[in-house]
């Protein structure tokens, strides 16, 4: 933040309250940060300054490295260090999702993320073809319904695991591949999301392409986890946990 709070009663609805900030990154995946910082990010606050655990210096270092993830080996440990306090208003479900995302980022780098997407599509009932590593001709996965994959819808799928959001020209290449392979729809999966203009500019292609960010990928993973093959479950061991939901005024 570079300025103090200001109130503009004549401002654009509903942006009456604001303060000047300096943006140092766009759409940085939460999984790039260490678990100790995510406990603070999980607190229900609109604007905050994260100072614990040398946070500001670590974020500066990440920015200098092009926002590459912090070391993930330690981040995926199931146990929390004794001195790692969790804010009372933290969203525990979101924190759990962050840990799962870190595990995926650690174990499914590069082409391995394509394997995970393919496993999810198979769990949804698709028959798939996955391109070998290297040049894929514009599609990492081809998927169709039915035993032999000849049914509709027929999907052309592109998967990107790098740490930068995907731009519009890259998505347009998938639309070209949809026509090239005789598919009906395209699915673009980007672990680091998409640049801000991509969603806005794809309205004309609404019935031809879908975009999965990390959020949508996790949602589909949770929805189809029980139907994944046993080998994939062994690589990504998860369990469902029920807890009492917080209620105003206590239980």
NORTA-V225784 format. One record per backbone hydrogen bond with DSSP energy under -0.5 kcal/mol. CO is the residue of the C=O (numbers start at 1). NH is the residue of the N-H. If there is no record, write none. Layout:
co->[CO:CO]
nh->[NH:NH]
This chain:
co->[6:7:8:12:14:16:18:20:20:21:27:29:30:32:34:34:35:36:37:37:38:40:42:43:48:49:51:52:54:55:56:57:58:59:60:61:62:62:63:72:74:81:83:87:89:90:91:92:93:94:95:96:97:98:99:100:101:102:103:104:109:110:110:111:111:112:113:114:115:116:117:118:119:120:121:122:125:127:129:129:136:140:141:142:143:144:145:151:153:153:154:154:155:156:157:157:158:160:166:167:168:169:170:171:171:172:173:174:175:176:177:178:179:185:186:187:187:188:188:189:189:190:193:195:195:196:197:198:199:200:202:203:205:205:208:210:211:212:213:214:215:216:217:218:219:220:221:224:225:229:230:231:232:236:247]
nh->[18:9:11:15:16:8:6:2:3:23:29:32:33:70:37:38:39:40:40:41:42:43:91:45:50:51:54:55:58:59:60:61:62:63:64:65:67:68:66:76:77:84:85:90:44:92:95:96:97:98:99:100:101:102:103:104:105:106:107:108:112:113:114:114:115:116:117:118:119:120:121:122:123:124:126:125:146:144:131:142:139:131:157:129:155:127:151:145:145:155:184:185:143:187:140:141:189:191:195:171:172:173:174:174:175:176:177:178:179:180:181:183:182:156:210:158:189:190:212:160:191:193:166:198:199:200:201:202:202:203:205:206:208:209:186:188:213:190:217:218:219:220:221:222:223:224:225:227:228:233:234:235:236:238:250]
